[in-house]
Amino acid sequence: MEIWQCIEILRRPNKTWFFSKNNTEEKTNALNKIANDGNIKLIYSLTEFLKDDNREIRESTCRTIIHLFQKNDSKKRYYDTLKHCDISKSDIDFYEANFPKEQFVELLAISSLNGNGYVREKAVKKLSQVDSSRAIQFIIYRMADWVLPVRKAALIGIDNYKKTHYVDSLIENLPIIEWLQKVERTDLSGVYIDSLEFITCQNRAYVMDNFKKYPDKLRIILARYISTLIRDNSKELKLFLSDKHFLIRKFTINHFEKLEQTEIDQLLKDKSANIRAQTLYCLKDQNGFETTAKKFLSDSSATIRHFARFTLKQANIDFARFYNDNLQENRQVIGALNGLAEIQGKQYSETVKLFLNDKKIRIKKAAFSVLCQLDEDSAYAFALESLDSQYLGLRYLIIEFLSHIPRQEILDKAKILYEKDDYELKKSMLKLFTKVGGWAVIPDLMIGTIDQNEKVRQLAFDYLQIWKTRAVRLFLTPKQVEIERAKQIFSYVNEVHQDKNYFKSNPVDGLDFYFK
C-alpha cells in the first residue's frame, strides 16, 4: 500500500452511511504504515486527525506524528517542512486538554515551527511553562524568530530553564545558539554569554565533575569559554590538560605562564604535533632552549623537525650524521628517516635500506619513501621485488613509484602477478596498469573485463573507461608490437563478451577503432 493510499483511508468517515462497521483498525494500520515508511513532510497531512472524533485514532495519529517528527536529523528542515501545518491557537488548547504531557510537548514543538506568528508565540509561551528539557531546543530556535513578540517570548522562556537540573540540556543545545548566531537576524551573543555564564560559573562544580561525559563538540564549546575565566593553576586547567581531545588540551597553552614544569613536559610529549609545536614556540626565548630543540630534530612532525633545525643552524651540528646515528641506535626512527630525506642525506642511504625489512609496516613504508628520494635505483630494485607485498599500504606506495617508471620488466611482472588467484593482487595490478596508461596496458585492461571474478571485471570496466577518456591525449604513436598485441587481445576478449554477456553492453565494443 502506498503512502497516499494510507492518507485516503484516514480521510474516510469513521462509519459509512449504510453500514455501521467501524474502520478504526484499518485507519490504525494506515498510520502504522505511515510511521514506518514516512518522513517529517507527512506531518502536514496528519495534523487534522489529531482532533478526530475517535479517541483511538487521535492517539494513534499523535504517536505517528511524534515518530515522524523525531526522525528528522536536520535543523534546517524543521521549519520548511512544518510551517504549513494546519494548526491554530485553539488547537494548542485542545492538545493540552487531550494528550499527555510528553506528547503535548512534542506537539508544542511542532506548533512553534508554524508559519503563523500568533501560533508560534502561543506555542513558545506554553513551552516555557511545561517544565520539560525537550522544550529548550525549540525555545532556542525561536530566539532568532523574525517576529519580535515571538523572540521576546523565547528570550523570557529560556530564563525559566536556567535551573541546575537543566544544566545538561542547556549544554546540549549550545551548538544551536552558535548556529543561530550565523543567521544574523538578531544578536544572540548576549543570550549565549548569559547561558555560558550560568552553566560554567553558577554551576561550576557540577560542570567540572561531569565535564568528561559530554561529547567532544560540547566540551570544546565549554572549554573555549572556561579558558577565558582561568586566573590561576586551577582545576579547569588540569582538566583540560588530561582531556582526550587535542583542541581542549590546546587551551592550556593560552595559560602557559601558569603551567608547572611537569605540565610543560607533558605538552612536549603530547601526541598532537600542533600542541608540541606551539609548546616549543612558547619556550623558544628561554635560556638553554637549544638543548630542548635538539630532542625534536627527529620528531615525527615535519614542521617541528624544520623548526628544530632552524633553531640549531648555528650550533655546528651535522644533521645528516645525527639522523644516521639515531637510526643506528634505533631511536625516533620515523622522524630520523624523514629528516634524512629532508636534508638529502644520500651518503647514508645504506642505513635506510636496513629498515626496508623492519617488522613494523609504517617503518617499512617510511624507509621506502625516503629511499625513493635518496637512492632511486635501490628503491626501484626493492619495488620490483616487492610488487606483490602482502602489505597493501606498502604495495600502493610501490605502485605509485613504479607507475612513473613504466619499464617493460615492470609490466611483465605485473602480468604474471595478475594471473594469480588473488583478488587484492588483481586489483593492485589493474591499478598499476591504469596509472601507467598508454598503449602498452590496454590489452591487460581488456583481459580484466573477462576475469572470473565479477568484482575484478567491474573494476577493469571502470579503468577501461578511464583509458578511453585519456586516449584522446595519447599523442605518442604506438609501437607496432603494441598494436598487434592489442588487436589480438581485442579479438579474443570481444568474442568472450559476445558469448558470456557479462555486461549490458560490450565494454570493448568499438575499442578496435584505437588500434587501426
LOSE-81840 format. One record per residue (C-alpha): residue number from 1; x negated, y negated, z. Coordinates in nm, 3 decimals, always signed. Layout:
ATOM;NUM;X;Y;Z
...
REM end
This chain:
ATOM;1;+0.000;+0.000;+0.000
ATOM;2;-0.134;-0.343;-0.097
ATOM;3;-0.151;-0.637;+0.145
ATOM;4;+0.110;-0.836;-0.049
ATOM;5;+0.350;-0.544;-0.014
ATOM;6;+0.295;-0.550;+0.363
ATOM;7;+0.387;-0.920;+0.370
ATOM;8;+0.703;-0.845;+0.171
ATOM;9;+0.802;-0.578;+0.423
ATOM;10;+0.762;-0.826;+0.707
ATOM;11;+0.991;-1.074;+0.531
ATOM;12;+1.278;-0.828;+0.505
ATOM;13;+1.562;-0.869;+0.755
ATOM;14;+1.524;-0.656;+1.065
ATOM;15;+1.855;-0.490;+0.977
ATOM;16;+2.033;-0.474;+0.643
ATOM;17;+2.392;-0.587;+0.599
ATOM;18;+2.535;-0.247;+0.522
ATOM;19;+2.313;-0.028;+0.732
ATOM;20;+2.220;-0.066;+1.095
ATOM;21;+1.892;+0.123;+1.062
ATOM;22;+1.611;-0.063;+1.242
ATOM;23;+1.295;-0.113;+1.034
ATOM;24;+1.068;-0.212;+1.325
ATOM;25;+0.839;+0.084;+1.277
ATOM;26;+0.792;+0.006;+0.908
ATOM;27;+0.701;-0.356;+0.991
ATOM;28;+0.466;-0.248;+1.268
ATOM;29;+0.288;-0.015;+1.027
ATOM;30;+0.258;-0.301;+0.778
ATOM;31;+0.100;-0.520;+1.046
ATOM;32;-0.147;-0.244;+1.134
ATOM;33;-0.242;-0.220;+0.768
ATOM;34;-0.299;-0.596;+0.754
ATOM;35;-0.509;-0.583;+1.072
ATOM;36;-0.731;-0.309;+0.933
ATOM;37;-0.777;-0.439;+0.578
ATOM;38;-0.708;-0.811;+0.601
ATOM;39;-0.910;-1.120;+0.689
ATOM;40;-0.858;-1.457;+0.856
ATOM;41;-0.694;-1.606;+0.546
ATOM;42;-0.384;-1.391;+0.604
ATOM;43;-0.301;-1.564;+0.933
ATOM;44;-0.133;-1.836;+0.724
ATOM;45;+0.124;-1.579;+0.608
ATOM;46;+0.184;-1.431;+0.954
ATOM;47;+0.247;-1.723;+1.192
ATOM;48;+0.619;-1.734;+1.108
ATOM;49;+0.660;-1.384;+1.254
ATOM;50;+0.531;-1.496;+1.593
ATOM;51;+0.888;-1.619;+1.655
ATOM;52;+1.062;-1.311;+1.518
ATOM;53;+1.386;-1.212;+1.693
ATOM;54;+1.239;-0.868;+1.758
ATOM;55;+1.003;-0.880;+2.057
ATOM;56;+0.806;-0.577;+1.940
ATOM;57;+0.737;-0.740;+1.604
ATOM;58;+0.638;-1.067;+1.774
ATOM;59;+0.388;-0.887;+1.994
ATOM;60;+0.251;-0.677;+1.710
ATOM;61;+0.216;-0.990;+1.494
ATOM;62;+0.029;-1.166;+1.773
ATOM;63;-0.215;-0.876;+1.812
ATOM;64;-0.271;-0.868;+1.436
ATOM;65;-0.334;-1.244;+1.413
ATOM;66;-0.580;-1.235;+1.702
ATOM;67;-0.760;-0.940;+1.548
ATOM;68;-0.795;-1.123;+1.215
ATOM;69;-0.899;-1.442;+1.393
ATOM;70;-1.177;-1.265;+1.582
ATOM;71;-1.302;-1.103;+1.262
ATOM;72;-1.424;-1.443;+1.144
ATOM;73;-1.801;-1.492;+1.168
ATOM;74;-1.835;-1.838;+1.015
ATOM;75;-1.788;-2.172;+1.190
ATOM;76;-1.718;-2.348;+0.860
ATOM;77;-1.442;-2.106;+0.763
ATOM;78;-1.223;-2.172;+1.069
ATOM;79;-1.062;-2.498;+0.964
ATOM;80;-1.045;-2.431;+0.590
ATOM;81;-0.851;-2.109;+0.642
ATOM;82;-0.619;-2.220;+0.924
ATOM;83;-0.535;-2.585;+0.859
ATOM;84;-0.226;-2.497;+0.653
ATOM;85;-0.071;-2.261;+0.909
ATOM;86;+0.294;-2.348;+0.977
ATOM;87;+0.263;-2.438;+1.347
ATOM;88;+0.448;-2.721;+1.524
ATOM;89;+0.417;-2.880;+1.868
ATOM;90;+0.729;-2.693;+1.982
ATOM;91;+0.577;-2.366;+1.859
ATOM;92;+0.295;-2.414;+2.111
ATOM;93;+0.554;-2.429;+2.390
ATOM;94;+0.712;-2.113;+2.253
ATOM;95;+0.378;-1.933;+2.254
ATOM;96;+0.316;-2.035;+2.614
ATOM;97;+0.656;-1.901;+2.724
ATOM;98;+0.643;-1.572;+2.533
ATOM;99;+0.284;-1.447;+2.527
ATOM;100;+0.033;-1.351;+2.799
ATOM;101;-0.240;-1.599;+2.887
ATOM;102;-0.517;-1.419;+2.693
ATOM;103;-0.309;-1.417;+2.375
ATOM;104;-0.184;-1.771;+2.434
ATOM;105;-0.543;-1.897;+2.449
ATOM;106;-0.616;-1.741;+2.109
ATOM;107;-0.303;-1.894;+1.960
ATOM;108;-0.403;-2.231;+2.105
ATOM;109;-0.745;-2.194;+1.942
ATOM;110;-0.575;-2.133;+1.606
ATOM;111;-0.343;-2.429;+1.665
ATOM;112;-0.641;-2.654;+1.744
ATOM;113;-0.756;-2.600;+1.386
ATOM;114;-0.424;-2.707;+1.232
ATOM;115;-0.404;-2.977;+0.969
ATOM;116;-0.156;-3.178;+1.176
ATOM;117;-0.332;-3.412;+1.421
ATOM;118;-0.046;-3.405;+1.672
ATOM;119;-0.058;-3.024;+1.682
ATOM;120;-0.437;-3.030;+1.727
ATOM;121;-0.409;-3.285;+2.008
ATOM;122;-0.149;-3.084;+2.197
ATOM;123;-0.347;-2.763;+2.148
ATOM;124;-0.664;-2.925;+2.281
ATOM;125;-0.485;-3.059;+2.588
ATOM;126;-0.345;-2.713;+2.659
ATOM;127;-0.689;-2.555;+2.607
ATOM;128;-0.826;-2.799;+2.862
ATOM;129;-0.579;-2.667;+3.120
ATOM;130;-0.575;-2.290;+3.061
ATOM;131;-0.895;-2.228;+3.259
ATOM;132;-1.050;-1.983;+3.011
ATOM;133;-1.409;-1.960;+2.888
ATOM;134;-1.273;-1.879;+2.540
ATOM;135;-1.125;-2.231;+2.523
ATOM;136;-1.463;-2.405;+2.546
ATOM;137;-1.569;-2.326;+2.190
ATOM;138;-1.256;-2.473;+2.034
ATOM;139;-1.253;-2.782;+2.255
ATOM;140;-1.609;-2.849;+2.140
ATOM;141;-1.506;-2.822;+1.774
ATOM;142;-1.253;-3.098;+1.825
ATOM;143;-1.506;-3.333;+1.985
ATOM;144;-1.603;-3.420;+1.626
ATOM;145;-1.242;-3.448;+1.506
ATOM;146;-1.166;-3.728;+1.259
ATOM;147;-0.861;-3.835;+1.462
ATOM;148;-0.954;-4.047;+1.765
ATOM;149;-0.682;-3.920;+2.009
ATOM;150;-0.790;-3.560;+1.937
ATOM;151;-1.155;-3.648;+2.001
ATOM;152;-1.068;-3.819;+2.326
ATOM;153;-0.859;-3.521;+2.440
ATOM;154;-1.152;-3.289;+2.364
ATOM;155;-1.405;-3.508;+2.545
ATOM;156;-1.182;-3.518;+2.852
ATOM;157;-1.109;-3.148;+2.821
ATOM;158;-1.474;-3.036;+2.819
ATOM;159;-1.528;-3.210;+3.153
ATOM;160;-1.270;-2.974;+3.306
ATOM;161;-1.505;-2.685;+3.228
ATOM;162;-1.812;-2.831;+3.393
ATOM;163;-1.790;-2.582;+3.675
ATOM;164;-2.052;-2.338;+3.795
ATOM;165;-1.863;-2.027;+3.686
ATOM;166;-1.851;-2.164;+3.328
ATOM;167;-2.225;-2.232;+3.300
ATOM;168;-2.292;-1.927;+3.083
ATOM;169;-2.006;-2.018;+2.849
ATOM;170;-2.131;-2.375;+2.817
ATOM;171;-2.481;-2.247;+2.739
ATOM;172;-2.340;-2.008;+2.480
ATOM;173;-2.173;-2.298;+2.297
ATOM;174;-2.466;-2.542;+2.297
ATOM;175;-2.557;-2.446;+1.936
ATOM;176;-2.211;-2.559;+1.824
ATOM;177;-2.268;-2.906;+1.966
ATOM;178;-2.603;-2.918;+1.785
ATOM;179;-2.429;-2.812;+1.464
ATOM;180;-2.153;-3.071;+1.505
ATOM;181;-2.407;-3.349;+1.551
ATOM;182;-2.510;-3.294;+1.190
ATOM;183;-2.155;-3.376;+1.078
ATOM;184;-2.225;-3.736;+1.184
ATOM;185;-1.853;-3.812;+1.214
ATOM;186;-1.914;-3.915;+1.571
ATOM;187;-2.214;-3.941;+1.801
ATOM;188;-2.216;-3.639;+2.032
ATOM;189;-2.563;-3.695;+2.170
ATOM;190;-2.424;-3.826;+2.498
ATOM;191;-2.198;-3.525;+2.543
ATOM;192;-2.486;-3.297;+2.455
ATOM;193;-2.721;-3.454;+2.709
ATOM;194;-2.448;-3.456;+2.976
ATOM;195;-2.384;-3.087;+2.918
ATOM;196;-2.753;-3.003;+2.934
ATOM;197;-2.794;-3.207;+3.249
ATOM;198;-2.501;-3.030;+3.414
ATOM;199;-2.647;-2.693;+3.312
ATOM;200;-3.014;-2.747;+3.387
ATOM;201;-3.006;-2.994;+3.677
ATOM;202;-2.688;-2.933;+3.873
ATOM;203;-2.719;-2.558;+3.819
ATOM;204;-3.099;-2.531;+3.808
ATOM;205;-3.130;-2.233;+4.042
ATOM;206;-2.867;-2.030;+3.857
ATOM;207;-3.021;-2.102;+3.515
ATOM;208;-3.374;-2.018;+3.633
ATOM;209;-3.260;-1.690;+3.788
ATOM;210;-3.074;-1.588;+3.473
ATOM;211;-3.295;-1.751;+3.209
ATOM;212;-3.435;-1.427;+3.068
ATOM;213;-3.092;-1.278;+3.000
ATOM;214;-2.999;-1.544;+2.742
ATOM;215;-3.064;-1.479;+2.370
ATOM;216;-3.371;-1.637;+2.208
ATOM;217;-3.179;-1.923;+2.043
ATOM;218;-3.018;-2.031;+2.369
ATOM;219;-3.342;-2.001;+2.569
ATOM;220;-3.518;-2.224;+2.316
ATOM;221;-3.245;-2.491;+2.345
ATOM;222;-3.263;-2.482;+2.723
ATOM;223;-3.643;-2.478;+2.731
ATOM;224;-3.665;-2.775;+2.494
ATOM;225;-3.461;-2.987;+2.735
ATOM;226;-3.605;-2.848;+3.058
ATOM;227;-3.955;-2.918;+2.926
ATOM;228;-3.879;-3.291;+2.931
ATOM;229;-3.794;-3.271;+3.303
ATOM;230;-4.102;-3.090;+3.430
ATOM;231;-4.302;-3.304;+3.671
ATOM;232;-4.549;-3.057;+3.822
ATOM;233;-4.664;-2.697;+3.804
ATOM;234;-4.309;-2.584;+3.863
ATOM;235;-4.116;-2.261;+3.847
ATOM;236;-3.996;-2.358;+3.499
ATOM;237;-4.349;-2.384;+3.363
ATOM;238;-4.441;-2.039;+3.489
ATOM;239;-4.115;-1.903;+3.349
ATOM;240;-4.193;-2.041;+3.004
ATOM;241;-4.545;-1.903;+3.015
ATOM;242;-4.415;-1.549;+3.068
ATOM;243;-4.137;-1.568;+2.808
ATOM;244;-4.137;-1.321;+2.520
ATOM;245;-4.072;-1.589;+2.255
ATOM;246;-4.373;-1.787;+2.136
ATOM;247;-4.172;-2.108;+2.085
ATOM;248;-4.085;-2.108;+2.454
ATOM;249;-4.441;-2.026;+2.564
ATOM;250;-4.549;-2.313;+2.339
ATOM;251;-4.361;-2.566;+2.555
ATOM;252;-4.621;-2.513;+2.829
ATOM;253;-4.884;-2.677;+2.607
ATOM;254;-4.688;-3.003;+2.636
ATOM;255;-4.789;-2.996;+3.004
ATOM;256;-5.147;-2.883;+2.954
ATOM;257;-5.284;-3.106;+3.228
ATOM;258;-5.063;-2.927;+3.483
ATOM;259;-5.192;-2.579;+3.398
ATOM;260;-5.436;-2.386;+3.611
ATOM;261;-5.740;-2.218;+3.454
ATOM;262;-5.581;-1.872;+3.474
ATOM;263;-5.282;-2.003;+3.280
ATOM;264;-5.506;-2.165;+3.017
ATOM;265;-5.689;-1.833;+2.981
ATOM;266;-5.354;-1.666;+2.931
ATOM;267;-5.270;-1.908;+2.649
ATOM;268;-5.609;-1.846;+2.486
ATOM;269;-5.523;-1.475;+2.476
ATOM;270;-5.166;-1.530;+2.354
ATOM;271;-5.059;-1.307;+2.066
ATOM;272;-4.934;-1.616;+1.880
ATOM;273;-5.211;-1.771;+1.669
ATOM;274;-5.029;-2.103;+1.680
ATOM;275;-5.045;-2.112;+2.059
ATOM;276;-5.411;-2.007;+2.066
ATOM;277;-5.496;-2.278;+1.812
ATOM;278;-5.311;-2.553;+1.998
ATOM;279;-5.474;-2.449;+2.325
ATOM;280;-5.816;-2.477;+2.163
ATOM;281;-5.730;-2.823;+2.029
ATOM;282;-5.642;-2.928;+2.384
ATOM;283;-5.983;-2.805;+2.505
ATOM;284;-6.199;-2.938;+2.222
ATOM;285;-6.313;-3.253;+2.405
ATOM;286;-6.416;-3.072;+2.723
ATOM;287;-6.779;-3.008;+2.811
ATOM;288;-6.902;-2.664;+2.713
ATOM;289;-6.630;-2.614;+2.452
ATOM;290;-6.887;-2.465;+2.212
ATOM;291;-6.913;-2.159;+2.438
ATOM;292;-6.535;-2.113;+2.420
ATOM;293;-6.526;-2.173;+2.043
ATOM;294;-6.786;-1.901;+1.981
ATOM;295;-6.546;-1.645;+2.126
ATOM;296;-6.300;-1.733;+1.849
ATOM;297;-6.528;-1.706;+1.548
ATOM;298;-6.382;-1.360;+1.485
ATOM;299;-6.024;-1.442;+1.578
ATOM;300;-5.752;-1.269;+1.377
ATOM;301;-5.625;-1.611;+1.261
ATOM;302;-5.800;-1.771;+0.963
ATOM;303;-5.709;-2.118;+1.092
ATOM;304;-5.878;-2.051;+1.424
ATOM;305;-6.186;-1.900;+1.257
ATOM;306;-6.224;-2.210;+1.039
ATOM;307;-6.181;-2.437;+1.341
ATOM;308;-6.440;-2.243;+1.542
ATOM;309;-6.695;-2.255;+1.258
ATOM;310;-6.633;-2.626;+1.209
ATOM;311;-6.686;-2.686;+1.580
ATOM;312;-7.013;-2.490;+1.577
ATOM;313;-7.150;-2.612;+1.242
ATOM;314;-7.434;-2.795;+1.422
ATOM;315;-7.511;-2.503;+1.654
ATOM;316;-7.753;-2.334;+1.412
ATOM;317;-7.555;-2.007;+1.408
ATOM;318;-7.596;-1.759;+1.121
ATOM;319;-7.226;-1.686;+1.085
ATOM;320;-7.274;-1.401;+0.839
ATOM;321;-7.513;-1.226;+1.075
ATOM;322;-7.279;-1.299;+1.366
ATOM;323;-6.991;-1.126;+1.187
ATOM;324;-7.211;-0.836;+1.086
ATOM;325;-7.323;-0.791;+1.447
ATOM;326;-6.960;-0.785;+1.558
ATOM;327;-6.884;-0.517;+1.302
ATOM;328;-7.185;-0.313;+1.407
ATOM;329;-7.064;-0.331;+1.767
ATOM;330;-6.701;-0.267;+1.663
ATOM;331;-6.579;-0.595;+1.818
ATOM;332;-6.292;-0.804;+1.675
ATOM;333;-6.320;-0.601;+1.357
ATOM;334;-6.032;-0.755;+1.156
ATOM;335;-6.147;-1.109;+1.228
ATOM;336;-6.510;-1.026;+1.162
ATOM;337;-6.428;-0.862;+0.827
ATOM;338;-6.222;-1.158;+0.710
ATOM;339;-6.477;-1.404;+0.844
ATOM;340;-6.747;-1.234;+0.640
ATOM;341;-6.535;-1.275;+0.326
ATOM;342;-6.464;-1.642;+0.403
ATOM;343;-6.833;-1.730;+0.413
ATOM;344;-6.917;-1.499;+0.121
ATOM;345;-7.149;-1.276;+0.325
ATOM;346;-7.223;-1.043;+0.033
ATOM;347;-7.550;-0.929;+0.188
ATOM;348;-7.352;-0.731;+0.445
ATOM;349;-7.113;-0.553;+0.207
ATOM;350;-7.265;-0.217;+0.307
ATOM;351;-7.140;-0.275;+0.660
ATOM;352;-6.793;-0.348;+0.523
ATOM;353;-6.793;-0.014;+0.336
ATOM;354;-6.823;+0.172;+0.667
ATOM;355;-6.473;+0.057;+0.758
ATOM;356;-6.310;+0.195;+0.445
ATOM;357;-6.288;+0.526;+0.631
ATOM;358;-6.160;+0.383;+0.959
ATOM;359;-5.876;+0.572;+1.129
ATOM;360;-5.670;+0.254;+1.161
ATOM;361;-5.491;+0.173;+0.836
ATOM;362;-5.487;-0.202;+0.899
ATOM;363;-5.868;-0.195;+0.928
ATOM;364;-5.899;+0.013;+0.609
ATOM;365;-5.678;-0.241;+0.428
ATOM;366;-5.877;-0.536;+0.561
ATOM;367;-6.208;-0.372;+0.466
ATOM;368;-6.087;-0.303;+0.111
ATOM;369;-5.953;-0.659;+0.068
ATOM;370;-6.284;-0.800;+0.186
ATOM;371;-6.487;-0.568;-0.035
ATOM;372;-6.285;-0.685;-0.336
ATOM;373;-6.429;-1.031;-0.273
ATOM;374;-6.785;-0.933;-0.178
ATOM;375;-6.862;-0.633;-0.399
ATOM;376;-6.614;-0.577;-0.680
ATOM;377;-6.798;-0.273;-0.822
ATOM;378;-6.786;-0.089;-0.490
ATOM;379;-6.424;-0.192;-0.442
ATOM;380;-6.343;-0.057;-0.790
ATOM;381;-6.507;+0.279;-0.719
ATOM;382;-6.314;+0.314;-0.391
ATOM;383;-5.986;+0.205;-0.553
ATOM;384;-6.014;+0.452;-0.838
ATOM;385;-6.093;+0.735;-0.598
ATOM;386;-5.814;+0.634;-0.357
ATOM;387;-5.540;+0.556;-0.610
ATOM;388;-5.328;+0.835;-0.459
ATOM;389;-5.390;+0.725;-0.098
ATOM;390;-5.128;+0.855;+0.144
ATOM;391;-5.107;+0.508;+0.299
ATOM;392;-4.856;+0.310;+0.095
ATOM;393;-4.982;-0.028;+0.213
ATOM;394;-5.335;+0.053;+0.103
ATOM;395;-5.210;+0.207;-0.220
ATOM;396;-5.023;-0.110;-0.312
ATOM;397;-5.336;-0.318;-0.247
ATOM;398;-5.531;-0.085;-0.474
ATOM;399;-5.267;-0.107;-0.747
ATOM;400;-5.271;-0.487;-0.730
ATOM;401;-5.651;-0.486;-0.759
ATOM;402;-5.673;-0.231;-1.041
ATOM;403;-5.393;-0.390;-1.243
ATOM;404;-5.629;-0.680;-1.317
ATOM;405;-5.898;-0.439;-1.446
ATOM;406;-5.694;-0.226;-1.691
ATOM;407;-5.969;+0.016;-1.789
ATOM;408;-5.875;+0.334;-1.969
ATOM;409;-6.001;+0.558;-1.689
ATOM;410;-5.755;+0.392;-1.453
ATOM;411;-5.461;+0.461;-1.684
ATOM;412;-5.581;+0.817;-1.746
ATOM;413;-5.593;+0.891;-1.374
ATOM;414;-5.256;+0.725;-1.321
ATOM;415;-5.102;+0.953;-1.587
ATOM;416;-5.242;+1.259;-1.409
ATOM;417;-5.109;+1.142;-1.072
ATOM;418;-4.769;+1.071;-1.223
ATOM;419;-4.737;+1.436;-1.320
ATOM;420;-4.748;+1.541;-0.955
ATOM;421;-4.414;+1.624;-0.795
ATOM;422;-4.427;+1.332;-0.554
ATOM;423;-4.155;+1.067;-0.569
ATOM;424;-4.356;+0.794;-0.395
ATOM;425;-4.658;+0.862;-0.613
ATOM;426;-4.448;+0.842;-0.930
ATOM;427;-4.307;+0.509;-0.810
ATOM;428;-4.657;+0.376;-0.748
ATOM;429;-4.788;+0.480;-1.089
ATOM;430;-4.490;+0.323;-1.265
ATOM;431;-4.560;+0.008;-1.067
ATOM;432;-4.922;+0.018;-1.185
ATOM;433;-4.816;+0.068;-1.548
ATOM;434;-4.580;-0.229;-1.524
ATOM;435;-4.841;-0.456;-1.366
ATOM;436;-5.095;-0.361;-1.632
ATOM;437;-4.839;-0.418;-1.908
ATOM;438;-4.924;-0.433;-2.275
ATOM;439;-4.913;-0.173;-2.548
ATOM;440;-5.113;+0.092;-2.363
ATOM;441;-4.844;+0.160;-2.099
ATOM;442;-4.519;+0.155;-2.297
ATOM;443;-4.534;+0.535;-2.365
ATOM;444;-4.569;+0.605;-1.993
ATOM;445;-4.271;+0.387;-1.906
ATOM;446;-4.064;+0.566;-2.170
ATOM;447;-4.165;+0.904;-2.022
ATOM;448;-4.043;+0.779;-1.683
ATOM;449;-3.689;+0.736;-1.818
ATOM;450;-3.656;+1.113;-1.873
ATOM;451;-3.801;+1.220;-1.537
ATOM;452;-3.624;+1.498;-1.347
ATOM;453;-3.571;+1.261;-1.053
ATOM;454;-3.277;+1.024;-1.108
ATOM;455;-3.433;+0.752;-0.891
ATOM;456;-3.753;+0.764;-1.094
ATOM;457;-3.552;+0.742;-1.416
ATOM;458;-3.369;+0.434;-1.292
ATOM;459;-3.692;+0.270;-1.179
ATOM;460;-3.857;+0.339;-1.515
ATOM;461;-3.547;+0.199;-1.688
ATOM;462;-3.578;-0.126;-1.489
ATOM;463;-3.950;-0.151;-1.562
ATOM;464;-3.880;-0.089;-1.930
ATOM;465;-3.650;-0.392;-1.938
ATOM;466;-3.931;-0.598;-1.784
ATOM;467;-4.169;-0.474;-2.053
ATOM;468;-3.924;-0.577;-2.327
ATOM;469;-3.893;-0.924;-2.177
ATOM;470;-4.269;-0.964;-2.171
ATOM;471;-4.319;-0.809;-2.516
ATOM;472;-4.241;-1.138;-2.691
ATOM;473;-4.554;-1.281;-2.528
ATOM;474;-4.785;-0.996;-2.628
ATOM;475;-4.993;-1.188;-2.880
ATOM;476;-5.268;-0.923;-2.898
ATOM;477;-5.245;-0.681;-3.187
ATOM;478;-5.210;-0.323;-3.054
ATOM;479;-5.475;-0.068;-3.140
ATOM;480;-5.375;+0.192;-3.395
ATOM;481;-5.419;+0.473;-3.144
ATOM;482;-5.176;+0.293;-2.909
ATOM;483;-4.920;+0.256;-3.188
ATOM;484;-4.946;+0.623;-3.283
ATOM;485;-4.903;+0.741;-2.924
ATOM;486;-4.608;+0.506;-2.870
ATOM;487;-4.435;+0.638;-3.183
ATOM;488;-4.494;+0.997;-3.082
ATOM;489;-4.361;+0.950;-2.729
ATOM;490;-4.067;+0.743;-2.853
ATOM;491;-3.957;+1.019;-3.089
ATOM;492;-3.963;+1.277;-2.811
ATOM;493;-3.800;+1.058;-2.543
ATOM;494;-3.529;+0.934;-2.778
ATOM;495;-3.435;+1.291;-2.862
ATOM;496;-3.412;+1.385;-2.493
ATOM;497;-3.187;+1.086;-2.419
ATOM;498;-2.955;+1.174;-2.705
ATOM;499;-2.928;+1.525;-2.564
ATOM;500;-2.911;+1.453;-2.189
ATOM;501;-2.727;+1.117;-2.184
ATOM;502;-2.896;+1.011;-1.861
ATOM;503;-2.774;+0.653;-1.906
ATOM;504;-2.461;+0.494;-2.051
ATOM;505;-2.678;+0.353;-2.326
ATOM;506;-3.005;+0.494;-2.452
ATOM;507;-3.281;+0.286;-2.281
ATOM;508;-3.527;+0.337;-2.568
ATOM;509;-3.276;+0.260;-2.842
ATOM;510;-3.434;+0.007;-3.080
ATOM;511;-3.767;+0.020;-2.897
ATOM;512;-3.939;+0.155;-3.208
ATOM;513;-3.900;-0.196;-3.354
ATOM;514;-4.204;-0.298;-3.149
ATOM;515;-4.427;-0.021;-3.294
ATOM;516;-4.365;-0.079;-3.664
REM end
